[in-house]
């Protein structure tokens, strides 16, 4: 990610010649912070959804989803969480109720998140 951002900014520096290299690195650090902050928020939402499923493990409708959710609690990368969210969603189709709707919506949001 750093190289993609870095390459784009360097092209801007070469073309305009108006930015100093240290300013470029400050911009890169700020962009990385903002990107990673968004990722951590999404990961926290994903972990909450997984915990909801694990807490309701006694419901038969969550049979296989529980194991996928337990593994999901260990995931720290958004790209991995997106894939795991799809597995969980496919295995919780019969779970009903308000908590199920909230959890399903969160998992769909994670699955559609940009990496």
N, C-alpha and C positions, 0 to 999 in steps of 0.2 A: 504494500500500500504506500509506503513511504517513497518508493522510487517512482511510482506513478504520479503522485502529487509533486514530487521533486522535479521530475522531468517537465511537467506542465509549467511550473513556475520558472524554471531555468529558461525555457523557450520564451516566456514573457520577458525575462531579464535581457536576453540576447536581442530580442526584437526592440524593446523600448530603451534599454540601457539605463533606466531610471532607478532601479532598485539595487541596493547593496546586498552582497551575499549574506551578511548577518541578518538583514531584514527578511531575506528569503527563508532562512532557517527559523526565525521567529514565527513566520507565517506557517511553515510546515509543522512546527511544534503545536501551534494553536489548532490547526486543522486536525492533526492526529488526536489531540485531546478531545475535541468535539466529536470526532468519529467514535473513539473508544468509549466516551461517556454514553453515547447513544446505544452502543453495543451492550454496555453493562446494565443499562436500564432494561433492555429487552431480555437479557439473560436473567435478570431478577424476576421479571414477569413470568418467564418460562419456568423458573424454579418454583414459583408460587403455584403455577398450574400443575406441575408435576407433584408437588406436595399435596394438593387437593385430591389428586387421584390416589396417591399412596394412603392418605387418611381415610379414603372410602374404599379400601381394598376388599372389604367384606361384601360389597355389592357384586353380584354375579355378572352384571353387564360390563364390568371392568376387568374381566378375567386376565387377558394377556396385556392389557394396557398398563397394569400395575407394574409389571416387570420392566416395560419400556420406560415408565415414569421413574422408577427407581434408578435406572441407568441415567436418565435425563438429569437427575439431581447432581450427578458428577460432572456434567458437561459444562465447560467454561467458554467455548468458542461459539459464536453465533452461527457460523456455517454448519457446525455439527448439530446445534440445537434445531436448526431448520429441518434437517433430515429426521431427527428424532421426533420432532413435533408431528411430522407426517405419519410416522409409524404409530404414534400414540393416537392420533385422530382416527386412523383407520381401524383401531381396535377398541374404540369407545363409542361406536355408533349407536348402541342401544341404551346408553346411560341417559337418564332423563332428570329434569329438575332445574332449578335456578342456578345452583352451583355448577351443574353440568353445562349449562348455556354459557356461563361466564368463563369456565375453563376452556370450553371449545372455542370461544371467541378469541381468547388469549393465544391459544395454540395456533389458530388460523393467522393471527397477526404475526406471530413469530415465523410461521412458515412463509409468509409473504414478505418478510423483512428483507431489505437490501443488504448485501454483504459488500 
